[in-house]
Amino acid sequence: MLFFGGHPACIAGPMTGLLVNKESGKLEHRYVAAIVLGVLSCLLALFSPMASQIPHVIPASLIQLLGGVAMISVLVDSLKMSFSGPFKSGALFSFIITTSGISILHIGAPFWGLVGGTLATVFLDKQDFYKSESSDPNNETNLNEALLKEKIS
């Protein structure tokens, strides 16, 4: 591995997951996929000097554009999850502060985003704390209330 870098480990994990997945076909025939993967990996290794030159030919702005387009669905899903539940103000403040790139006392924006989001949650989303406590079925007060209701009825 010393002479070949860390790429075998990077390829082996996801590919093993794909090969052993139930959707990969019948168990008796999955070895064919492993053989095809091995042959394709060897071909990639043979042509890797040419493949490694492709990013040098393509403009850097196009590579950045493709990376951004690939991340759009991740961003959309993250924003949906962040703003669909409770504590929306904290999520918004955290997102805005983190993306601003602010640096105070040589501490980066991700830290200040967490601090700002937490403070916004404490001051602006107080009602969400009470909602989350009352909706938790394992909460002790809810359990006591449920037991009292059962005794009364």
C-alpha positions as CSV (number, residue, x, y, z in Angstrom):
1,M,0.0,0.0,0.0
2,L,3.0,2.3,0.6
3,F,3.8,2.5,-3.2
4,F,0.2,2.6,-4.4
5,G,-1.4,5.2,-2.1
6,G,-4.7,4.9,-0.3
7,H,-7.0,4.4,-3.2
8,P,-7.6,0.6,-2.7
9,A,-9.2,1.3,0.7
10,C,-11.3,4.1,-0.7
11,I,-12.7,2.0,-3.5
12,A,-13.0,-1.2,-1.5
13,G,-15.5,0.0,1.1
14,P,-18.3,1.4,-1.2
15,M,-17.8,-1.3,-3.8
16,T,-18.1,-4.1,-1.2
17,G,-21.3,-2.5,0.0
18,L,-22.7,-2.5,-3.6
19,L,-21.6,-6.1,-4.3
20,V,-23.2,-7.6,-1.1
21,N,-26.4,-5.6,-1.3
22,K,-29.6,-7.7,-1.8
23,E,-30.4,-5.6,-4.9
24,S,-27.2,-6.9,-6.6
25,G,-29.0,-10.1,-7.7
26,K,-29.0,-13.6,-6.6
27,L,-26.3,-14.7,-4.1
28,E,-25.0,-17.4,-6.4
29,H,-24.3,-14.9,-9.2
30,R,-22.8,-12.0,-7.3
31,Y,-19.3,-13.3,-8.0
32,V,-19.7,-12.1,-11.6
33,A,-20.1,-8.6,-10.4
34,A,-16.9,-8.9,-8.3
35,I,-15.0,-10.2,-11.3
36,V,-16.3,-7.3,-13.5
37,L,-15.3,-4.9,-10.8
38,G,-11.8,-6.4,-10.6
39,V,-11.3,-6.2,-14.4
40,L,-12.6,-2.6,-14.5
41,S,-10.4,-1.6,-11.6
42,C,-7.4,-3.0,-13.5
43,L,-8.4,-1.1,-16.6
44,L,-8.7,2.1,-14.6
45,A,-5.3,1.5,-13.1
46,L,-3.8,1.0,-16.6
47,F,-5.3,4.2,-18.0
48,S,-5.0,6.3,-14.8
49,P,-2.1,8.4,-16.1
50,M,-4.3,9.6,-18.9
51,A,-7.4,10.0,-16.6
52,S,-5.4,12.0,-14.1
53,Q,-4.7,14.6,-16.8
54,I,-8.4,15.3,-17.5
55,P,-8.8,17.8,-14.7
56,H,-5.9,19.8,-16.1
57,V,-7.6,20.0,-19.5
58,I,-11.0,21.1,-18.1
59,P,-11.3,24.7,-16.8
60,A,-11.4,24.9,-13.0
61,S,-14.6,26.9,-13.1
62,L,-16.3,24.0,-14.9
63,I,-15.1,21.5,-12.3
64,Q,-16.4,23.8,-9.5
65,L,-19.7,24.1,-11.4
66,L,-20.1,20.4,-11.6
67,G,-19.3,20.0,-7.9
68,G,-21.9,22.6,-7.0
69,V,-24.6,21.0,-9.2
70,A,-23.8,17.6,-7.5
71,M,-24.3,19.2,-4.1
72,I,-27.7,20.9,-4.8
73,S,-29.8,17.9,-3.8
74,V,-27.8,17.6,-0.6
75,L,-28.4,21.2,0.2
76,V,-32.1,21.1,-0.6
77,D,-32.6,18.0,1.7
78,S,-30.6,19.6,4.5
79,L,-32.6,22.8,4.3
80,K,-35.9,20.9,4.3
81,M,-34.9,18.9,7.4
82,S,-33.6,22.0,9.2
83,F,-36.7,24.1,8.6
84,S,-39.5,21.5,8.8
85,G,-39.3,20.8,12.5
86,P,-39.1,22.8,15.7
87,F,-36.3,25.4,16.4
88,K,-36.5,27.0,13.0
89,S,-35.1,30.4,14.2
90,G,-32.0,28.7,15.6
91,A,-31.5,26.8,12.4
92,L,-31.8,30.0,10.3
93,F,-29.4,32.0,12.5
94,S,-26.9,29.1,12.6
95,F,-27.1,28.8,8.8
96,I,-26.7,32.6,8.2
97,I,-23.8,33.0,10.6
98,T,-22.0,30.0,9.4
99,T,-22.2,30.9,5.7
100,S,-21.2,34.5,6.5
101,G,-17.6,33.4,7.1
102,I,-17.2,35.6,10.1
103,S,-14.1,35.2,12.3
104,I,-13.9,36.6,15.8
105,L,-10.8,36.1,17.9
106,H,-9.5,33.8,15.2
107,I,-12.4,31.4,15.8
108,G,-14.2,30.5,12.6
109,A,-17.7,30.9,11.4
110,P,-18.9,27.3,12.2
111,F,-18.3,27.8,15.9
112,W,-20.1,31.2,15.9
113,G,-22.9,29.7,13.9
114,L,-23.5,27.1,16.6
115,V,-23.3,29.8,19.3
116,G,-25.6,32.1,17.4
117,G,-28.1,29.4,16.6
118,T,-28.2,28.2,20.2
119,L,-28.8,31.8,21.5
120,A,-31.5,32.3,18.9
121,T,-33.1,29.1,19.9
122,V,-33.0,30.0,23.6
123,F,-34.5,33.5,23.1
124,L,-36.7,33.0,20.0
125,D,-37.9,29.4,20.1
126,K,-38.9,29.0,23.8
127,Q,-42.3,27.6,22.8
128,D,-40.5,24.7,20.9
129,F,-38.9,23.5,24.1
130,Y,-42.3,23.0,25.7
131,K,-43.7,21.3,22.6
132,S,-40.8,18.9,22.4
133,E,-41.1,18.1,26.1
134,S,-44.8,17.4,25.9
135,S,-44.5,15.3,22.7
136,D,-41.8,13.0,24.1
137,P,-43.6,9.8,25.2
138,N,-40.7,8.8,27.4
139,N,-40.9,12.0,29.4
140,E,-41.6,11.4,33.1
141,T,-44.3,14.0,33.4
142,N,-46.2,12.6,30.4
143,L,-45.9,9.1,31.9
144,N,-47.3,10.3,35.2
145,E,-50.1,12.2,33.5
146,A,-51.0,9.1,31.5
147,L,-51.0,6.9,34.6
148,L,-53.3,9.5,36.4
149,K,-55.7,9.5,33.4
150,E,-55.8,5.7,33.5
151,K,-56.6,5.7,37.2
152,I,-59.4,8.3,36.8
153,S,-61.0,6.4,33.9
